Amino acid sequence: MHKTLAVLLAASLLLPGCASVRTADAAKQGAPLIYSGTRLDWYSLHGGCCPLERFGAQAPKHAWLDLPFSALLDTLFLPFTLAAELGVNLGVQGGL
C-alpha cells in the first residue's frame, strides 16, 4: 500500500500537468497563493471560464485526477505559501 502511494505521489509530481506546480511557477500578481493548485482544479471542475486570468496558469486536462495530489502538495507547500501571503521573507532562493 505504501509503495503504491509513493509511486502515485512521485508520478503526480513528475507530471507537468500538476496544478500546484503550474500555479507556483506562474507568479501572477493577485493570484491566490494558499492552496492555489487545489483551487485551480476545483475551479476547472466547476466550469470556471478563465483560469489563466485568475490563476496565471491553465488548468490540467484531468483536474479530477490531479485534485487529490494537488491538495497533498499544497498542504506540503502551506508554510511557504502562508509566509509569502503574509509578506515574510524566509530567505529561500532557488529556481533556474
C-alpha positions in Angstrom: 0.0 0.0 0.0 2.7 2.5 1.0 4.7 1.6 -2.1 1.7 2.2 -4.4 1.0 5.6 -2.7 4.7 6.6 -3.1 4.7 5.7 -6.8 1.4 7.7 -7.4 2.8 10.7 -5.5 6.1 10.6 -7.4 4.2 10.3 -10.7 2.0 13.2 -9.9 5.0 15.4 -9.0 6.8 14.5 -12.2 3.8 15.2 -14.5 4.0 18.7 -16.0 0.2 19.0 -15.6 0.2 19.3 -11.8 -1.9 22.4 -10.9 0.2 23.1 -7.8 3.4 23.3 -9.8 1.8 25.3 -12.5 0.4 28.0 -10.2 3.5 28.2 -8.1 5.5 28.8 -11.2 3.1 31.3 -12.7 3.8 34.1 -10.2 0.7 36.1 -11.4 0.2 39.2 -9.4 -3.0 39.0 -7.3 -3.5 35.2 -7.9 -4.3 33.1 -4.9 -1.3 31.5 -3.2 -2.7 29.4 -0.5 -3.9 26.0 -1.9 -3.6 27.5 -5.4 -3.3 24.2 -7.2 -6.3 22.8 -5.4 -8.3 25.9 -6.1 -7.4 25.8 -9.8 -8.5 22.1 -10.1 -11.7 22.9 -8.2 -12.3 26.0 -10.4 -11.8 23.9 -13.5 -14.1 21.1 -12.3 -16.9 23.6 -11.7 -16.7 25.1 -15.1 -14.6 28.2 -14.4 -14.2 30.2 -17.6 -10.9 32.0 -17.2 -8.2 30.1 -15.3 -5.3 31.9 -17.0 -6.6 35.3 -15.9 -7.5 34.2 -12.4 -4.6 31.9 -11.6 -1.9 32.7 -14.2 -1.9 29.1 -15.4 -4.1 26.7 -17.4 -5.9 24.0 -15.6 -4.8 20.4 -16.1 -6.7 18.4 -18.7 -7.7 15.8 -16.0 -8.4 18.1 -13.0 -10.4 15.3 -11.2 -7.3 13.1 -11.2 -4.9 15.9 -10.2 -7.1 17.3 -7.4 -6.0 14.9 -4.5 -2.4 15.2 -5.5 -2.6 19.0 -5.7 -4.3 19.0 -2.2 -1.4 17.0 -0.8 1.3 19.1 -2.4 -0.4 22.3 -1.5 -0.5 21.1 2.1 3.2 20.5 2.0 3.7 24.0 0.5 1.5 25.6 3.1 4.2 27.0 5.4 5.8 28.7 2.3 2.6 30.0 0.8 1.4 31.4 4.2 4.8 33.2 4.6 4.5 34.6 1.1 0.9 35.7 1.7 1.9 37.4 4.9 5.0 39.0 3.3 7.5 37.2 5.5 10.9 36.7 3.8 12.2 33.3 4.6 15.5 33.9 2.7 14.9 31.0 0.5 16.2 31.3 -3.1 16.2 29.0 -6.0 15.0 28.3 -9.4 16.6 28.2 -12.7 
